[in-house]
Amino acid sequence: MKDTILEILRAAGRPLSLNELCVQCGNSAENVQAAVDALMRDGRAARTRKGKFALPELLGLIRGTAVFTHSGAPMLLADTSA
Protein backbone atom coordinates (compact mmCIF):
# COMPACT_ATOMS: atom_id res chain seq x y z
CA MET A 1 0.00 0.00 0.00
CA LYS A 2 2.80 2.45 0.90
CA ASP A 3 4.63 1.76 -2.36
CA THR A 4 1.42 2.32 -4.30
CA ILE A 5 0.86 5.67 -2.61
CA LEU A 6 4.45 6.72 -3.34
CA GLU A 7 4.00 5.80 -7.01
CA ILE A 8 0.76 7.79 -7.19
CA LEU A 9 2.38 10.85 -5.59
CA ARG A 10 5.40 10.55 -7.88
CA ALA A 11 3.21 10.28 -10.99
CA ALA A 12 0.94 13.16 -9.94
CA GLY A 13 3.81 15.60 -9.50
CA ARG A 14 1.60 17.74 -7.25
CA PRO A 15 0.12 17.48 -3.76
CA LEU A 16 -2.95 15.26 -3.54
CA SER A 17 -5.77 15.25 -1.01
CA LEU A 18 -6.72 12.18 0.99
CA ASN A 19 -9.84 11.75 -1.16
CA GLU A 20 -7.77 11.83 -4.36
CA LEU A 21 -5.42 9.20 -2.94
CA CYS A 22 -8.37 7.01 -1.90
CA VAL A 23 -9.88 7.16 -5.40
CA GLN A 24 -6.59 6.35 -7.10
CA CYS A 25 -5.75 3.55 -4.63
CA GLY A 26 -9.26 2.15 -4.55
CA ASN A 27 -9.02 1.81 -0.79
CA SER A 28 -10.82 3.18 2.26
CA ALA A 29 -9.84 6.49 3.85
CA GLU A 30 -8.76 4.73 7.07
CA ASN A 31 -6.33 2.42 5.25
CA VAL A 32 -4.90 5.20 3.10
CA GLN A 33 -4.55 7.54 6.10
CA ALA A 34 -2.69 4.84 8.08
CA ALA A 35 -0.31 4.24 5.17
CA VAL A 36 0.29 7.98 4.64
CA ASP A 37 0.92 8.44 8.37
CA ALA A 38 3.55 5.70 8.23
CA LEU A 39 5.16 7.32 5.18
CA MET A 40 5.27 10.68 6.97
CA ARG A 41 6.89 9.09 10.03
CA ASP A 42 9.56 7.64 7.73
CA GLY A 43 10.07 11.01 6.01
CA ARG A 44 8.95 9.66 2.64
CA ALA A 45 5.81 11.84 2.41
CA ALA A 46 4.88 15.26 3.74
CA ARG A 47 1.67 17.17 4.46
CA THR A 48 1.20 20.65 3.04
CA ARG A 49 -0.37 23.55 4.89
CA LYS A 50 -3.60 22.87 3.02
CA GLY A 51 -3.66 19.27 4.29
CA LYS A 52 -2.62 17.62 1.03
CA PHE A 53 0.14 15.04 0.69
CA ALA A 54 3.23 15.13 -1.53
CA LEU A 55 6.75 13.85 -1.83
CA PRO A 56 9.16 15.95 0.26
CA GLU A 57 11.32 16.64 -2.80
CA LEU A 58 8.39 18.35 -4.55
CA LEU A 59 7.95 20.67 -1.57
CA GLY A 60 11.63 21.61 -1.38
CA LEU A 61 12.20 19.70 1.86
CA ILE A 62 15.51 18.04 2.74
CA ARG A 63 15.74 14.83 4.74
CA GLY A 64 18.26 14.95 7.54
CA THR A 65 19.00 14.98 11.24
CA ALA A 66 18.87 18.09 13.40
CA VAL A 67 21.98 18.51 15.56
CA PHE A 68 23.20 21.29 17.80
CA THR A 69 26.71 22.66 18.05
CA HIS A 70 28.48 23.10 21.36
CA SER A 71 27.33 26.73 21.45
CA GLY A 72 23.71 25.65 20.86
CA ALA A 73 23.40 26.68 17.22
CA PRO A 74 21.18 24.30 15.22
CA MET A 75 22.45 22.53 12.10
CA LEU A 76 21.00 20.02 9.67
CA LEU A 77 23.03 16.99 8.66
CA ALA A 78 21.52 16.16 5.29
CA ASP A 79 20.85 12.48 4.60
CA THR A 80 22.79 11.73 1.43
CA SER A 81 21.45 8.19 1.03
CA ALA A 82 18.47 8.13 -1.27
C-alpha positions in Angstrom: 0.0 0.0 0.0 2.8 2.4 0.9 4.6 1.8 -2.4 1.4 2.3 -4.3 0.9 5.7 -2.6 4.4 6.7 -3.3 4.0 5.8 -7.0 0.8 7.8 -7.2 2.4 10.8 -5.6 5.4 10.6 -7.9 3.2 10.3 -11.0 0.9 13.2 -9.9 3.8 15.6 -9.5 1.6 17.7 -7.2 0.1 17.5 -3.8 -3.0 15.3 -3.5 -5.8 15.3 -1.0 -6.7 12.2 1.0 -9.8 11.7 -1.2 -7.8 11.8 -4.4 -5.4 9.2 -2.9 -8.4 7.0 -1.9 -9.9 7.2 -5.4 -6.6 6.3 -7.1 -5.7 3.6 -4.6 -9.3 2.1 -4.6 -9.0 1.8 -0.8 -10.8 3.2 2.3 -9.8 6.5 3.9 -8.8 4.7 7.1 -6.3 2.4 5.3 -4.9 5.2 3.1 -4.5 7.5 6.1 -2.7 4.8 8.1 -0.3 4.2 5.2 0.3 8.0 4.6 0.9 8.4 8.4 3.5 5.7 8.2 5.2 7.3 5.2 5.3 10.7 7.0 6.9 9.1 10.0 9.6 7.6 7.7 10.1 11.0 6.0 9.0 9.7 2.6 5.8 11.8 2.4 4.9 15.3 3.7 1.7 17.2 4.5 1.2 20.7 3.0 -0.4 23.6 4.9 -3.6 22.9 3.0 -3.7 19.3 4.3 -2.6 17.6 1.0 0.1 15.0 0.7 3.2 15.1 -1.5 6.8 13.9 -1.8 9.2 15.9 0.3 11.3 16.6 -2.8 8.4 18.3 -4.5 8.0 20.7 -1.6 11.6 21.6 -1.4 12.2 19.7 1.9 15.5 18.0 2.7 15.7 14.8 4.7 18.3 14.9 7.5 19.0 15.0 11.2 18.9 18.1 13.4 22.0 18.5 15.6 23.2 21.3 17.8 26.7 22.7 18.1 28.5 23.1 21.4 27.3 26.7 21.5 23.7 25.7 20.9 23.4 26.7 17.2 21.2 24.3 15.2 22.4 22.5 12.1 21.0 20.0 9.7 23.0 17.0 8.7 21.5 16.2 5.3 20.8 12.5 4.6 22.8 11.7 1.4 21.5 8.2 1.0 18.5 8.1 -1.3 
